[in-house]
Amino acid sequence: MCPLAMGEVMPNFYTETIQRHPKFNSVERVSDINLLEPKMRDLVQQIVADAAAAGQQLMVFETYRSPARQEELFRRKATKLRKVGVHHYGLACDIVKDIAGDPSWKGSFDFLGRLAKRHGLIWGGDWGEPDKPHKFVDSVHVQRCTVARQGRLFRGTWYPDDDYDPYEDLD
């Protein structure tokens, strides 16, 4: 394999799939699980299956999110974050309770945190560090990237491979 030239980006799910997808600039909510990076998709499906086996129905509510949608959510005061984060890269999604086919954010999502950790995903309830206080909590959010690694992801200098374990990356 030839080395990459200066400034070239290693092809990955984001560059090969998401950037080419018709919903790349969408302001609509996207819940298409196929816009999750394959390893992320598999882990999310395992979480949903484990929850169902325990009697809790879940719904993958939002997967990919464009900067335009993030700006719209911020404008409507539906989020405190103006710039889109890990959702934009196929490495995050929001999972809510499924109550007779309708999404629900009611009640505790601590069970989601336990399932996320069991499957190697970072939960927005503690961002992978349950012993630290967090100013921003997003209890329906899971991602396959540590908060510390996000800067490199956003700059395009890093994207996880199949072996990446965010819990080994917390130190």
Secondary structure by P-SEA (a helix, b strand, c coil): cccccccccccccccccccccccccccccccccccccaaaaaaaaaaaaaaaaacbbbbbccccccaaaaaaaaaacccccccccccccccbbbbbbbccccccccccaaaaaaaaaaabbbbcccccccccccccccccccccccccaaaaaaacccccccccccccccc
